[in-house]
């Protein structure tokens, strides 16, 4: 329980960082970022074996790929809080000459990022490549990738899904941020995902589900998923989240997919999110 | 060393894709990090011998080219050297965004190796005859673009790219074509000066290099001497070789199996307009799709025949 309390404190700070990054940049994607703050915290501070002293190869480490790159603020905050780079650098988000590009990139050499993302549908394929390389090299660590639910409308995801099952890529854990929202509205309004569990199962994947805001559930589910390695089947976890989780006026709506809060709205959010690790300085 | 144009002859004909298969096999033997991926076209890409010898280093992705590019990017992270192979149309235009984001922008050491480029693919027609790939790929920052001219050069290129750190587009073709580049020093980005001449420069790439040899031999009979350059690498472009040749001849013909827009000719024109303006004639497809037919028929119909190169050379000279 102490561990969970500590993770929740980190997640609260990550959420503050998200709102402050997007607020200062006056642009960015707060909704999905807030919704995934608990997952990123659990992955980087509990589940994954990884080195903040970053190596591109990721040999001997668990690796993470963000496919829905627009939720970069949550990744940047988590990486900084985990020690990949100084937290004060978060103040450069989306500014000229920053390593913290609007969407994650390797071009500027930000530690923690291994491939650019933002144009959707590509992360699962890249994660499969990394997972295959681990198998070839006898590296027994895992590869994780996060996808958006709307992103599953991209055809490449299903090319990759078919491939991973056929090739028994069982050191790969895909996670879907299932918040039911995308830019133009709900998934059901825009392009229904239908029976998502059935779709992945039919493609030959082991499907699990978890509550993306219940850290105990997330830890036990992801640990169960890790035990699937060696069984010849890739695993996907459908993670139920609330877009905007933690900031009341952003919750459960697609309105804050890609919109920045104003000064007053930032202040409101700050009142709802406890400062636990110290805010980064805005330069 | 450049030769006398009449001394350039060919021994036999083989496809450039056969050269790729042979070179890739050798690259794979030399370096255990070399990996092959293919989108259901193993036979066409001539990589079966490698697969037979190193089955654990081959990944069959099925008819899913976008996935192949992403997997290649992921494989490259820990030092693997993936060769992603398919037809040129599906290797570029179909997956341009995947290449742009996961490979080019992300600086991944992925080799995109593409057969069946250009008109000489022949009977399959315009859906498969990509004529825009050089332009698309050369526009991507950091990408190296190579279009070798014969079996030997394609083999050499397939070996050389494994030692080059960075993304590469290697473009080759389907038909049997004269083999004449046996003794060559292949260096990425370094043009090969095939023949010394004074009246007109011909700068050619891919299959058009041999066509330009034939054109230059015919022109020699009329007393016109051609400075002939085999420009196997379109990016990075050997600017020095271009400027040096055109400074001497004062006019140029560029020849390529590609759209006029965005191809080798435009790259040469950029260099000349900045450093040495000179009359230039283009041998290239002029804003058109191809169609079904035999390679020689298609080259003739679309203005890429030997007679067209001869006429273009004379026109360039007349514009001096």
Interface residues (C-beta under 8 A of the other chain):
Chain A: X56 X57 X58 X59 X63 X65 X105 X106 X107 X114 X115 X116 X117 X118 X119 X121 X122 X123 X124 X125 X126 X127 X128 X129 X130 X131 X132 X133 X134 X136 X137 X155 X156 X159 X160 X162 X163 X166 X167
Chain B: X56 X57 X59 X61 X62 X64 X66 X67 X68 X69 X70 X71 X72 X73 X74 X75 X76 X77 X78 X79 X80 X82 X97 X98 X100 X101 X102 X105 X106 X107 X108
